[in-house]
Amino acid sequence: MDQNEIFLFNEGRLLEAYRSLGAHVTDGGVTFRVWAPGARNVYVTGDFNGWGKSLPLTPVESSGIWEGTVSEAAEGSLYKYLIETEDGRTLEKADPYAFMAEMRPSTASIVHTLVSSWTDDRWMEGRNRKDHLKEPMNIYEVHAGSWKRKPLSDPANASEWEKTSNFLTYTELADELIPYIKEMGYTHIELMPVMEHPLDASWGYQVTGYFAATSRFGEPEGLKYLINKAHRNNIGVILDWVPGHFCRDAHGLSEFNGKFLYEKDLHPNWGTAKFDFGRPEVRTFLLSNAHFWLEEYHADGIRVDGVSSMLYLNFGVENKKDYKFNRYGTEENLEATAFLRELSRMVGERHPGAVLIAEESTAWPLVTYPPKDGGLGFHYKWDMGWMHDTLDYFSTDFDYRPANHGKLTFSQMYHYSENFVLAFSHDEVVHGKCSLIGKMPGDYWRKFADLRTMMFYQMTYPGAKLNFMGNEWAPFIEWREYEELEWFLPEQYESHRKHRELIKALNHLYRADKALYDNDFAPEGFSWIDPDNSTQKVLSYERISASRRQRDYAVLNLGIEPFGRFRIGVDKPGTYVILLNTDDEAYGGSGCVKERSFAAEKIPYHGRPYSIEISLPPLGAVLVRRTHA
């Protein structure tokens, strides 16, 4: 490393630290560099020296970095660092900057040179020119280990290893997932963390190898293949990223030099360690890592997990006696907020067109405002309030819905304070919360009808969209990370197959209809027709494109009784047609609505000069548009 790199590393500003630290093949073998300040000695050990203690590294001035070149090591070598601590212990540590790691439960790092063969220039150039806030964003959230799995050749006699490790490779996943996403009409995939992690049941949210694509699914180039293939099919890829905390497994970052180094504190809820955002070298590590996935893997965005746990010093602390406060006497984590603003500036400067999404569940203000305006700099924030209110309403028995009607309208009170993503994520279909259809009241038919209406509400309400894999065919069981989704449901059962057809139709309609996306984050893109009809359990609103040339009218019947004639106000004379009806027989509905077009009458209604009378199906919704005068 040259003096400038060392300076920037120790200042927290070396954004490509992974090019210097870690293991890199050179003409003389492999050069290893690791940050371990305060260590007595550091050795590299691996399959090239019998895992012995014969290869000491040399400290680089006072930088805390140790380095050395090992002629015996080569591409593919397994290795770790042996770190002698100040109190005389010897720790075995994986390389924090390694590009590849052994398949769990083994924990060694692997010398690996990343190879790229990108053919996505057209996508990347187009992405960087577009305003993503005016483009459709409909995200399919994927857990790579359980979307699909390889069939066991002999299930009855399979070993526990075979039963838990029959993953598709990145390449196999790409070849099945990308065509499916394209057919279904989603615009983006969001991959739950694919960084190396020791425990399958953590779903990737407790990381040990931040720069290593997990070996569960093959070599890192396979992940590049997946992203490249997505881009070639006009599909964006967002990666989940966990800068708030990391697991405390002995081979990982935890107490890396024998005491807190990467961490500042322990998380009271999750048993993990919280990054020390005040330490410059830790900021270098995390900023380099975000840059790495955007630069080296062409990711189109990062969804930052657990932002709330980063923002508040006392997040998860139950005993007020243990509370901590910043220099102003408040609970905000000033170092974490400064880091997030640095992150957003880096993404904006280095990766135009890439998006930052916050999973943030509190009322922290200005999450999606730029740092210059006092914001955190994210582009989008998950709307956890909308999600909870929506699920609460749709899980309410039909007779009791009038009292809860406000849950469907309240979000308009704050909706334009941030750029929101409407998310039905993995967190809503696990740990006893039931699957989406399991939350719906009523008998079998009503459950499906109710869910169809809820999905219509999500897709026609302003905001970007996200759904967890499997939501598209309404499985009754919760998601289980240790086995593949129930693909037999849409293949063998008509109700599940037809529900998927509805989701497919909604996705394609959303993607083609500017009224449903290009004015999502401005109040001019939405107008209530009647937000207050709780007695009849009917909700109606209008979606308006930025040009105002496209206007869609959404009418939802949230009760079990159909309406043969239901009047709604419209703005202009002419003929109005149904773009989509959730009650169509093709989607599993009753098919009771036969009309497809309606003539506007000069009868003022809902404060508008004209009106139309439409039929409303039970537990159903229709989207209507004017076609001509």
Secondary structure as GFF3:
##gff-version 3
##sequence-region A 1 629
A	DSSP	alpha_helix	3	11	.	.	.	ID=ss1
A	DSSP	three_ten_helix	17	19	.	.	.	ID=ss2
A	DSSP	beta_strand	22	26	.	.	.	ID=ss3
A	DSSP	beta_strand	29	35	.	.	.	ID=ss4
A	DSSP	beta_strand	41	46	.	.	.	ID=ss5
A	DSSP	beta_strand	58	59	.	.	.	ID=ss6
A	DSSP	beta_strand	65	70	.	.	.	ID=ss7
A	DSSP	beta_strand	78	84	.	.	.	ID=ss8
A	DSSP	beta_strand	90	93	.	.	.	ID=ss9
A	DSSP	beta_strand	109	110	.	.	.	ID=ss10
A	DSSP	alpha_helix	121	129	.	.	.	ID=ss11
A	DSSP	three_ten_helix	132	134	.	.	.	ID=ss12
A	DSSP	beta_strand	138	142	.	.	.	ID=ss13
A	DSSP	three_ten_helix	155	157	.	.	.	ID=ss14
A	DSSP	alpha_helix	160	164	.	.	.	ID=ss15
A	DSSP	alpha_helix	170	184	.	.	.	ID=ss16
A	DSSP	beta_strand	188	191	.	.	.	ID=ss17
A	DSSP	beta_strand	195	196	.	.	.	ID=ss18
A	DSSP	three_ten_helix	200	202	.	.	.	ID=ss19
A	DSSP	beta_strand	209	213	.	.	.	ID=ss20
A	DSSP	three_ten_helix	215	217	.	.	.	ID=ss21
A	DSSP	alpha_helix	220	232	.	.	.	ID=ss22
A	DSSP	beta_strand	236	241	.	.	.	ID=ss23
A	DSSP	beta_strand	245	246	.	.	.	ID=ss24
A	DSSP	beta_strand	263	266	.	.	.	ID=ss25
A	DSSP	beta_strand	273	275	.	.	.	ID=ss26
A	DSSP	alpha_helix	280	295	.	.	.	ID=ss27
A	DSSP	beta_strand	301	304	.	.	.	ID=ss28
A	DSSP	alpha_helix	307	311	.	.	.	ID=ss29
A	DSSP	three_ten_helix	320	322	.	.	.	ID=ss30
A	DSSP	alpha_helix	334	350	.	.	.	ID=ss31
A	DSSP	beta_strand	355	358	.	.	.	ID=ss32
A	DSSP	three_ten_helix	371	373	.	.	.	ID=ss33
A	DSSP	beta_strand	380	382	.	.	.	ID=ss34
A	DSSP	alpha_helix	384	394	.	.	.	ID=ss35
A	DSSP	three_ten_helix	398	408	.	.	.	ID=ss36
A	DSSP	three_ten_helix	410	413	.	.	.	ID=ss37
A	DSSP	three_ten_helix	415	417	.	.	.	ID=ss38
A	DSSP	beta_strand	420	424	.	.	.	ID=ss39
A	DSSP	three_ten_helix	426	429	.	.	.	ID=ss40
A	DSSP	alpha_helix	436	439	.	.	.	ID=ss41
A	DSSP	alpha_helix	444	460	.	.	.	ID=ss42
A	DSSP	beta_strand	464	468	.	.	.	ID=ss43
A	DSSP	three_ten_helix	471	473	.	.	.	ID=ss44
A	DSSP	alpha_helix	488	492	.	.	.	ID=ss45
A	DSSP	alpha_helix	494	512	.	.	.	ID=ss46
A	DSSP	three_ten_helix	514	516	.	.	.	ID=ss47
A	DSSP	three_ten_helix	523	525	.	.	.	ID=ss48
A	DSSP	beta_strand	526	530	.	.	.	ID=ss49
A	DSSP	beta_strand	538	544	.	.	.	ID=ss50
A	DSSP	beta_strand	551	557	.	.	.	ID=ss51
A	DSSP	beta_strand	563	570	.	.	.	ID=ss52
A	DSSP	beta_strand	575	581	.	.	.	ID=ss53
A	DSSP	three_ten_helix	585	587	.	.	.	ID=ss54
A	DSSP	beta_strand	597	599	.	.	.	ID=ss55
A	DSSP	beta_strand	610	616	.	.	.	ID=ss56
A	DSSP	beta_strand	620	628	.	.	.	ID=ss57
###
